[in-house]
């Protein structure tokens, strides 16, 4: 997801990225590392998401994607349609009772990635995602990312976003509760750390993404 690399981390994450989901806010990092992350020869698919003000004309995100496509015409670039963005906002509210806009929340790239996985895959194996109750002990010595500077604690990041009241925040823990819930309906399994979801509900999905022009 976003600008997470494989180079240098092959024993843990492998050598190939078949599909990369990227937030509008991670475009700069992706472009800065384009020699490693934007490789047409790998036949990767790139799915970008963001608000319509950025991802449609004359938005800066749209312009960046257009320039990226012109520079690397072999790249397979897609964007999440605004209709789909609205559907996922509604889904978030249905699953959590929380209005994303009123609560000043941003859906995470993990949310979009899980939706795509559910729509595209019969079985989903998720690696490196902790359980919703992992941060009951906030002093867990686990970094937020497996790459880059390791001075940010995963639990400190999760809890600060979960409790934030002003500005845009990701509700990481709330989303993980939803993912645990979905695992009772869909064939989703969590590894490294291994954990078994205990929740149970049902939900509905709709069609995924549209290709960027």
Secondary structure as UniProt FT lines:
FT   TURN            2..3
FT   TURN            7..8
FT   HELIX           10..13
FT   STRAND          19..23
FT   HELIX           24..26
FT   HELIX           27..32
FT   HELIX           34..37
FT   HELIX           40..42
FT   STRAND          45..49
FT   HELIX           52..55
FT   TURN            57..58
FT   HELIX           60..71
FT   TURN            73..74
FT   STRAND          76..79
FT   HELIX           82..96
FT   TURN            100..104
FT   STRAND          105..106
FT   HELIX           109..120
FT   STRAND          124..127
FT   TURN            132..133
FT   HELIX           134..136
FT   TURN            138..139
FT   HELIX           154..163
FT   STRAND          169..170
FT   HELIX           172..182
FT   TURN            183..185
FT   STRAND          188..191
FT   TURN            192..194
FT   STRAND          210..211
//
